[in-house]
Amino acid sequence: MSEKDAITKEYMQDNEIFADAFNYYLYNGEQVIKPEQLKPLDTAQIVLPYGSGEQSVPEQRYRDVLKTVTAMTDDHAAYLLLGIEDQSEIHNAMPVKNMFYDAGQYVKQVEAAAKSHRAAGDKPETSADFLSGFYKTDKLLPVITLTMYFGADEWTAPRDLHSMLAADESILGFVNNYHIHLIAPADIADEDFAKFHTELNLALKYVKYSKNKNKLSCMLQEDAAYRKVSRKTADMLNIVTNSNLNYAGGKESVDMCEAIEGIKNDAREEGRVEGREEGREEGREEGRAEGIEIGVLKTLADLVRDGTLTLAGAATRAKLSVPEFEVRSGLKA
């Protein structure tokens, strides 16, 4: 297991974070699943693939996180088995991977029911009860697996089993499909991050813009919540996004605005490089300084266009009046 996968797995084991992810996905942010209702389960699963000579060779695999919950909705109790699979990289076979884990949980429930009947000395009423050990009156708990993708890029891999199959529609109609349940930062609209009620909000938003240094820097400065982020979240983000954050050890919280100073310096350097390119195109030594300014103005204008920065805020950063900024940045002809 990679360092990224290990730290995201540990992060999602936290009951508050785990509940927040499922409340966002299942209940649109409504706080239905309570952290105290979650109980951890054994993540080991035994599979029996065929070995040489058709001999069954036991193989043990582990899910990332698995918990049971009793969630109350409209005075009705929903008993669920909830699993999370963390991905720091895109996985092209995620539908098959999650389908395997879900099927394994249903098999375990069937086997547990049969074992319970044998231990209690129950007499099967029908041949179907006898053959399966699972009685007609038995019920299974729903299993829901949520894939948490901690990458900035769009999820370009298949999201359902049918997308992986080489078959035409006439055949696909006879193949049961399996869809993955996915939380990917790039899929989340900025206004929907507020539906998270823990630092998962800040973490996923940071991941979404981690490859856009200018936008990330502005976001950290404008959102006061990033001034005091738990060490656990900061450590996870530092490793997952390769941010090279700089903060002192031993503290329980981190000021991400200070820790991100290196990224802000990178953004300034990118502006300088772009400016120098503009200056070389002019072919004059004094064009270098002008090119640097153009690069900075272009970056600020892009942030205004995508709604990250207000026009007034951009003008202030450029040390220009609003009308001057509009003209010199190209926002207004």
SULLIN-V54186 format. One record per pair of residues at least 4 apart in sequence whose ideal C-beta (glycine too) atoms are under 8 Angstrom apart, sorted by the first residue. I is the first residue (numbers start at 0). J is the second residue. Records with the same first field share a line. If there is no record, write none. Layout:
BEGIN
I = J  J
END
This chain:
BEGIN
0 = 4  5  8
1 = 5  87
2 = 6  238
3 = 7  87  88  149  238  239
4 = 8  63  85  86  87
5 = 9
6 = 10  234  235  238  239
7 = 11  85  87  147  149  235  239
8 = 12  63  64  85
10 = 16  202  231  232  235
11 = 16  17  20  63  64  83  85  147
12 = 16  17  39  64
13 = 17  231
14 = 18  34  35  37  66
15 = 19  34  197
16 = 20  197  198  199
17 = 21  34  37  64  66  81  83
18 = 22  32  33  34  36  37  68
19 = 23  195  196  197  199
20 = 24  83  145  147  182  195  199
21 = 25  26  32  81  143  145
22 = 26  28  29  30  31  32  196
23 = 27  28  182  194  195  199
24 = 145  180  182
25 = 31  32  143
26 = 30  31  32
27 = 194
28 = 193  194  195  196
30 = 196
31 = 70  71  72
32 = 36  37  68  70
33 = 37  70
36 = 68  69  70
37 = 66  67  68  81
38 = 66  67  68
39 = 65  66
40 = 65  66  67  80
41 = 65
42 = 61  62  63  64  65
43 = 59  60  61
44 = 59  60  61  62  100  103  104  107
45 = 57  58  59
46 = 57  58  59  60  99  103
47 = 55  56  57  58
48 = 55  56  58
49 = 53  54  55  56
50 = 54  55  56
62 = 82  84  100
63 = 82  83  84  85
64 = 82  83  85
65 = 80  81  82  83  104
66 = 80  81  82
67 = 78  79  80  81  140
68 = 78  79  81
69 = 76  77  78  79
70 = 76  77  79
71 = 75  76  77
72 = 77
77 = 141
78 = 140  141
79 = 140  141  142  143
80 = 104  140  141  142  143
81 = 142  143  144  145
82 = 100  101  104  142  143  144  145
83 = 144  145  146  147
84 = 93  96  97  100  144  145  146  147
85 = 146  147  149
86 = 90  93  146  147  148  149  150
87 = 149  150  239
88 = 150
89 = 148  150  152  154  155  156
90 = 96  156
91 = 156  157
92 = 96  156  157  163
93 = 97  146  156  157  158  179  181
94 = 98  157  158  159  160  162  163  177  178  179
95 = 99  160  163
96 = 100
97 = 101  144  146  177  179
98 = 102  160  177
99 = 103
100 = 104  144
101 = 105  142  144
102 = 106
103 = 107
104 = 108  142
105 = 109  139  142
106 = 110
107 = 111
108 = 112  139  140
109 = 113  131  132  133  139
110 = 114  132
111 = 115
112 = 116  132  133  134  137
113 = 117  131  132  133
114 = 118  132
115 = 119
116 = 121  123  132  134
117 = 121  132
121 = 134
123 = 128  129  134
124 = 128  134  135
125 = 129  135
126 = 130
127 = 131  135
128 = 132  133  134  135
133 = 137
143 = 180
144 = 179  180
145 = 180  181  182
146 = 179  180  181  182
147 = 182
148 = 154  181  182  183  184
149 = 184  206  239
150 = 154  183  184  206
151 = 184  185  206  207  208  209  210  240
152 = 185  210
153 = 183  185  186
154 = 158  181  183  185  186
157 = 162  163
158 = 162  178  179  181
159 = 163  176  177  178  179
160 = 164  174  175  176  177  178
161 = 171  174  176
164 = 171  174
166 = 170  171  174
167 = 171
168 = 172
170 = 174
171 = 176
181 = 186
182 = 186  187  203
183 = 187
184 = 203  204  206  207
185 = 207
187 = 191  192  203  204  207
189 = 204  306
192 = 200  203  204
193 = 200
195 = 199  200  203
196 = 200
198 = 202  228  229  232
199 = 203
200 = 204  224
201 = 205  222  224  225  228  232
202 = 206  232  235  236
203 = 207
204 = 208  218
205 = 209  215  218  225  236  240  255
206 = 236  239  240
208 = 214  215  218
209 = 215  236  240  242
211 = 215
212 = 216  262  263  265  266  269
213 = 217  266  269  298  301  302
214 = 218  302  305  307
215 = 219  259  262
216 = 220  259  262  263  266
217 = 221  302  307  308
218 = 222  225  307
219 = 225  255  256  259
220 = 256
224 = 228
225 = 254  255  256
226 = 254  255  256
227 = 252  253  254
228 = 232  233  252  253  254  255
229 = 233  251  252  253
230 = 234  250  251  252  253
231 = 235
232 = 236
233 = 237  244  246  253  255  258
234 = 238
235 = 239
236 = 240  242  244
237 = 242  243  244
242 = 259  262
243 = 261  262
244 = 253  255  258  259  261
245 = 257  258  260  261
246 = 250  253  254  257  258
253 = 258
254 = 258
255 = 259
259 = 263
260 = 264
261 = 265
262 = 266
263 = 267
264 = 268
265 = 269
266 = 270  298
267 = 271
268 = 272
269 = 273  294  298
270 = 274  291  294  295  298
271 = 275  291  294
272 = 276  294
273 = 277  290  291  293  294  297  298
274 = 278  287  288  289  290  291  292  293  294  295
275 = 279  287  290  291
276 = 280  290  294
277 = 281  286  289  290  291  293  294
278 = 283  284  286  287  288  289  290  291
279 = 286  287  290
280 = 286  290
281 = 286  289  290
282 = 286
285 = 289
286 = 290
287 = 291
288 = 292
289 = 293
290 = 294
291 = 295
292 = 296
293 = 297
294 = 298
295 = 299  317
296 = 300  317  324  327  328  329
297 = 301  328  329
298 = 302
299 = 303  308  313  316  317  324  328
300 = 304  313  328  329  330
301 = 305
302 = 307  308  313
303 = 307  308  309  310  313  328  330
304 = 330
308 = 312  313  316
309 = 313
310 = 314  321  324  325  330
311 = 315  321
312 = 316
313 = 317  324  328
314 = 319  320  321  323  324
317 = 324  327  328
319 = 323  324  327
320 = 324
321 = 325
322 = 326  331
323 = 327
324 = 328  330
325 = 330  331
326 = 330  331
END
